[in-house]
Amino acid sequence: MDSFLPYITGDGSVGLYSEEFNDIYHSGYGALTEAYEKFVNPNLVLKDDIKVLDICYGLGYNSKAFLNFNKDINKITFDCLDIDKNLILLSPFIKTNHTLKDYLIKPKNKHARVGKYKKYKIDSWVNEILIKNLFEEFKQDFYLKSILDNQKFAPYLDAKMIKIGKFYQKFRINTINEPQNSLNLHNIYYRYLSKRYNCNFKKDIKFNFYVDDARKSIKKLTEPYDVIFLDAFTTDKCPQLWSIDFINELYRLSNDDCVLLTYSNSVLVRNTLIETGYFVGKILNEDNKSIGTIASKNKSKIKNPLSDYELGLLKTRAGIPYRDKNLSSTADEIINSRKTEVETSNLISSSKYIKDRGKK
Ligand SMILES: C[S@@+](CC[C@H](N)C(=O)[O-])C[C@H]1O[C@@H](n2cnc3c(N)ncnc32)[C@H](O)[C@@H]1O
């Protein structure tokens, strides 16, 4: 927990930097903006009962942005996978919408960029639903105090959500025993909380959390999904979650119209998705620049397919996938075995491919 360094990102939402991994969890230009631009696909036609698989849930920006954007869907279930429970518990309490005061907090590391105009937001009801779900799932284990009283995080926490969290803690843990507990809490919730926000709480919104290595959690899942987010650290930092064997598991869990969304543009990732059997395309921003990848079993879900040049590039050595047959190898083992495969491969290198054809 103490190895995180929080900072305000360019759109006013909070990002984290991990001293342990020497990597950022969120983009400096805007943690929330990134979630909306890469993981909320406005072109998707969604039905009224949606199942979402959020791999590397972290602070939950992707699921929260998705829920906020699709507020008219009546039934949504999020299955959220992360190895770190502290982040999950922290997720509803972290500020997502900036105030002027937030900008006065000096950025603490080189990743922070301050002052971008903020276009996206998360309504309070999304975090409230999350708090309710977390208390239901983790019960006594919800050690709110140690998280919310941590001075290091104080400037980055949402005061209103802390109040609501403490309210839950009081009623849930101290006063009432199961099964009366659920009924009372339910009544309190509807009477006091649901009235305050313009949201239909009759909706069926459920978050399930799997706290473990995603390679173990994924084996427990059987139901097909409509949407999958893959937001792991980069391929060289976390090869475990980009291997063809892990992506095969995602293919198994994708229904026929499922879309898998990731921020990665990497040749390795795109080729791995294709070799698994997905159709693959680009996620484009407003300037038509590729900012991520979309994959689906259904070709018609791919609005921006890869060009012939880009497809050719995938079939160079750079596209050779990571392998992790039993989903249990270490990062070093996975990286080293790919290195050997690349060195002995007959495929041309990506640099030769680019040199021969010119960079496009
Ligand atoms: C780039 S961050 C994801 C940010 C997140 N989507 C959010 O909205 O805050 C990567 C996440 O991967 C998690 N992680 C790293 N290795 C993992 C593993 N083997 N299984 C599951 N989660 C893992 C980290 O705890 C971290 O939260």
The ligand as an SDF file (V2000), in Angstrom:
LIG
                    3D

 27 29  0  0  0  0  0  0  0  0999 V2000
   -2.4060   -0.4800  -15.2620 C   0  0  0  0  0  0  0  0  0  0  0  0
   -3.0110   -0.9370  -13.6850 S   0  0  0  0  0  0  0  0  0  0  0  0
   -4.7650   -1.0100  -13.9960 C   0  0  0  0  0  0  0  0  0  0  0  0
   -5.4930    0.2550  -13.6500 C   0  0  0  0  0  0  0  0  0  0  0  0
   -6.9740    0.0340  -13.4030 C   0  0  0  0  0  0  0  0  0  0  0  0
   -7.6690   -0.5040  -14.5500 N   0  0  0  0  0  0  0  0  0  0  0  0
   -7.6800    1.2340  -12.8440 C   0  0  0  0  0  0  0  0  0  0  0  0
   -8.7470    1.6210  -13.3450 O   0  0  0  0  0  0  0  0  0  0  0  0
   -7.2010    1.7800  -11.8360 O   0  0  0  0  0  0  0  0  0  0  0  0
   -2.5830   -2.6380  -13.6120 C   0  0  0  0  0  0  0  0  0  0  0  0
   -3.2230   -3.4280  -12.4880 C   0  0  0  0  0  0  0  0  0  0  0  0
   -2.8250   -4.8000  -12.6310 O   0  0  0  0  0  0  0  0  0  0  0  0
   -2.8040   -5.3990  -11.3530 C   0  0  0  0  0  0  0  0  0  0  0  0
   -2.0390   -6.6570  -11.5030 N   0  0  0  0  0  0  0  0  0  0  0  0
   -0.7000   -6.8080  -11.6870 C   0  0  0  0  0  0  0  0  0  0  0  0
   -0.3960   -8.1120  -11.8580 N   0  0  0  0  0  0  0  0  0  0  0  0
   -1.5650   -8.8070  -11.7800 C   0  0  0  0  0  0  0  0  0  0  0  0
   -1.9120  -10.1840  -11.8950 C   0  0  0  0  0  0  0  0  0  0  0  0
   -0.9890  -11.1220  -12.1170 N   0  0  0  0  0  0  0  0  0  0  0  0
   -3.2150  -10.5320  -11.7690 N   0  0  0  0  0  0  0  0  0  0  0  0
   -4.1510   -9.5950  -11.5450 C   0  0  0  0  0  0  0  0  0  0  0  0
   -3.8840   -8.2750  -11.4430 N   0  0  0  0  0  0  0  0  0  0  0  0
   -2.6090   -7.8820  -11.5660 C   0  0  0  0  0  0  0  0  0  0  0  0
   -2.2060   -4.3180  -10.4780 C   0  0  0  0  0  0  0  0  0  0  0  0
   -2.5430   -4.5180   -9.1200 O   0  0  0  0  0  0  0  0  0  0  0  0
   -2.8360   -3.0530  -11.0720 C   0  0  0  0  0  0  0  0  0  0  0  0
   -3.9970   -2.6990  -10.3810 O   0  0  0  0  0  0  0  0  0  0  0  0
  1  2  1  0
  2  3  1  0
  2 10  1  0
  3  4  1  0
  4  5  1  0
  5  6  1  0
  5  7  1  0
  7  8  2  0
  7  9  1  0
 10 11  1  0
 11 12  1  0
 11 26  1  0
 12 13  1  0
 13 14  1  0
 13 24  1  0
 14 15  1  0
 14 23  1  0
 15 16  2  0
 16 17  1  0
 17 18  1  0
 17 23  2  0
 18 19  1  0
 18 20  2  0
 20 21  1  0
 21 22  2  0
 22 23  1  0
 24 25  1  0
 24 26  1  0
 26 27  1  0
M  CHG  2   2   1   9  -1
M  END
$$$$
